[in-house]
C-alpha cells in the first residue's frame, strides 16, 4: 500500500470489509 495519512489508513480498514476495496 502507498504511504497515506492515518485518517486514510483508518478508512482503508473500513473499506477492507467491503467487497471491492478502493484503489490506493
N, C-alpha and C positions, 0 to 999 in steps of 0.2 A: 504493500500500500504506500501511497505517497505521503510525505510528511504534511500533516494538517493540524490545525489548532485543536485544542482539547474539545471545544464545542463540536467541531466536525466529527471527531472521534466518537463522541457520545451519540451523535446522530447515526453514525455508521453502525454502532452497536444495535440501535433500534432497527435500522434497515436490514440488518443481518436476519432478523426474524421474518422479513418479507420474502416472497417467492423469488423476486428478482432484485438484487441489490443494485444501487445506482453506480454509475461509473465514477471512479475516484482517481 
